[in-house]
């Protein structure tokens, strides 16, 4: 996991699809983490393959109270219980939904200046 942000500020996701995302007049191929400290590349690719270790950087970077919107691809996928346990232990909320729904919700909440983060799997 690369810990240097692709963009060092919180910003809206302006487009998604074709295997990547657009934000701040930039584009990125692959999945991303949208954190209060910036936008980061994320190596995760398939929701069903996620495990707690995929969220170590996120859980180490966020301070409660905050919720992570988990964009699971084209459809909503429920993470395994161990992932929920890791978030509960860190006192951080976890809300899985499709990547499109997560990106739209993230944009609305940062526009309202609410504390939110998102982990978004790229979609074709």
C-alpha positions in Angstrom: 0.0 0.0 0.0 1.4 3.3 -1.1 1.1 5.8 1.8 1.7 9.0 -0.3 -1.5 10.6 -1.5 -2.2 10.9 -5.2 -3.9 14.2 -4.2 -3.2 15.6 -0.7 -6.6 17.1 0.1 -10.1 15.9 0.6 -12.0 16.3 -2.7 -15.0 15.1 -4.6 -14.9 12.1 -7.0 -16.1 13.7 -10.3 -16.3 10.4 -12.4 -15.9 6.7 -12.0 -15.9 3.8 -14.4 -13.6 2.3 -17.1 -11.4 0.9 -14.3 -10.7 4.1 -12.5 -11.7 7.5 -11.1 -11.5 11.2 -11.8 -11.0 13.8 -9.0 -9.4 17.3 -8.8 -8.9 17.4 -12.6 -6.8 14.2 -12.3 -7.5 10.6 -13.3 -6.4 7.3 -11.6 -6.6 3.8 -12.9 -7.6 1.3 -10.1 -9.2 1.5 -6.7 -8.9 4.5 -4.4 -9.1 5.5 -0.7 -10.7 8.9 -0.1 -9.6 10.0 3.3 -9.6 13.4 5.1 -5.8 13.5 4.4 -6.2 13.0 0.6 -6.9 10.5 -2.2 -4.7 7.3 -2.1 -4.2 4.4 -4.5 -5.7 1.2 -3.1 -4.6 -2.2 -4.3 -7.9 -3.9 -3.7 -9.8 -5.2 -6.8 -12.6 -7.6 -5.8 -15.0 -7.2 -2.9 -15.2 -10.9 -2.2 -11.4 -11.0 -1.8 -11.2 -8.3 0.9 -9.7 -9.2 4.2 -9.0 -7.1 7.4 -5.4 -6.4 6.3 -6.7 -4.5 3.3 -7.9 -1.8 5.7 -4.8 -1.5 7.9 -3.8 1.9 6.4 -7.4 3.2 6.6 -7.9 2.1 10.2 -4.5 3.6 11.2 -5.3 6.9 9.4 -8.8 7.6 10.6 -9.9 9.0 14.0 -13.4 8.3 15.3 -16.0 9.4 15.0 -16.1 8.7 11.3 -17.6 6.3 8.9 -16.0 4.6 5.9 -18.2 4.1 2.8 -17.1 0.9 1.2 -17.7 0.9 -2.6 -17.8 -2.8 -3.5 -18.0 -2.6 -7.3 -21.1 -2.7 -9.5 -23.2 -4.4 -6.8 -23.4 -4.2 -3.0 -21.3 -7.0 -1.3 -21.2 -7.6 2.4 -17.7 -7.9 3.8 -16.7 -10.8 5.9 -17.4 -10.6 9.7 -13.7 -10.1 10.6 -13.7 -6.8 8.6 -16.7 -5.6 10.6 -14.9 -6.6 13.8 -11.8 -4.6 12.9 -13.9 -1.5 12.3 -15.9 -2.0 15.5 -12.7 -2.4 17.5 -11.4 0.9 16.0 -14.8 2.6 16.7 -15.2 3.5 13.0 -18.4 2.9 11.1 -18.5 0.8 7.9 -21.2 1.1 5.3 -20.9 -1.1 2.2 -22.7 -0.2 -1.0 -22.0 -0.2 -4.7 -19.1 2.0 -5.8 -21.4 4.4 -7.6 -23.6 4.8 -4.6 -20.6 5.2 -2.3 -19.0 7.9 -4.6 -22.2 9.9 -4.8 -22.8 9.7 -1.0 -19.2 10.6 -0.3 -19.5 13.7 -2.5 -22.7 14.8 -0.8 -21.3 14.4 2.7 -18.0 16.2 2.0 -20.0 19.1 0.4 -21.9 19.3 3.7 -18.5 19.3 5.5 -19.2 16.1 7.3 -16.5 13.7 8.5 -16.5 10.8 6.0 -14.1 8.5 4.2 -14.5 6.1 1.3 -12.8 3.0 0.0 -13.9 2.6 -3.6 -13.2 -0.4 -5.8 -12.8 0.5 -9.5 -15.6 -0.7 -11.8 -15.4 -1.5 -15.5 
